[in-house]
């Protein structure tokens, strides 16, 4: 990221130019090592994942952290805190992958296994984190358009 971001800023959407697939299909692709799925597949909501055939998409370059500076909720990526320019953007892959033993990753820093949360755990966890984030923002309401009588 080349410019600073404010806490709560929407950084990206994993739902743009994607198509949904169900979790069983996602796991079948991961088992086969399908590069389009392993590079772009992310949990969307519930048992749905989003995928794209564009494996070079810039949206796919977030690194993992067990203490990330970004939150992903239902495919939307938000800054958890103010981030200065040139900060590496990190997300918790456990909210993006399935809970099976098929698609596990290893954390680059600790070597610890990254295994996904279940669909229910992911939604409850990210929803709670989103509510907590929004509650810490001074004003998250967008300003009305200048030509309205409010």
C-alpha positions, 0 to 999 in steps of 0.5 A: 500500500503506497498511501496511509489508510484510516481505521475502518477504511474499506480497502478491497472487495473479494467479490468483484469480478468473481463467481460463487461456488459452494464449499464442497466444490472449493474443497474438491478444487483444493484437493486437486491443487487447482491454482485458480482456486488456491490463489483466488478462492476465499470464503464469502459467507456461510458455505459459499466461496468466491473465485476468479480465473484472474490469478494475477488480481491485485486483490490476491496479495494480502499476507497472513497474520495471526494478528492482522491489520485488516479484517475480512468480513463477507469478502470486504477488507477493512483496516483494523487500525490507522495504517501508515503508507508502505505498511504490509497489509495482512489478513487472517487466512483462517477466515478465508479457507475451509476447516478441512485438513485439505487446504492448510497453509503454514504461517511464514513467520512461525511455521504454525499451521493455518487451518480455516474456521468453520463457516459458522465460526467465521461469520460469528467471529468476523461479524463480532470484529466488524461491530467492535471496529465500527463501535470504535469509529467516531463517525462511520456514517457517510456525509450526505450529498451537498445538494440535499436538504438535511 
